[in-house]
Amino acid sequence: MKFSQEKLYKINQQYEKLVEKFQKNEKKLKGTIKERDSLKLKTIVLINKSKTVGVATNIEEHTKTCKVCNQEYTEKTNLNWSCRTHMSAWGGTMWWCCGKKDIN
């Protein structure tokens, strides 16, 4: 009984450490996403300023970010199956949101 209690205690400690590590990583991820969004906004502002000044840019369209999976896309390349998560229903032969052929 004492052996199993010690084992349970150790497992519980490991679990608490993993939860703490997960929370730290989640906080870092949110900070990184926020920083990326602010850098994108600054880039868009600079592109718009360069267009008003008359400087030619090769960027025809701005990249956008999916709110579900954080994947970047452009309007030209965005298709029904561009998002990595299954946001639509099974179409019988494939998922229309990501193009996968199997139901699982």
Protein Blocks (a to p, Z undefined) as FASTA:
>chain_A
ZZmmmmmmmmmmmmmmmmmmmmmmmmmmmmmmmmmmmmmmmmmmmmmmmmmnopacfbfb
dcdddfklopacdfklpcfklpmbdfbccehjacfklopabfZZ
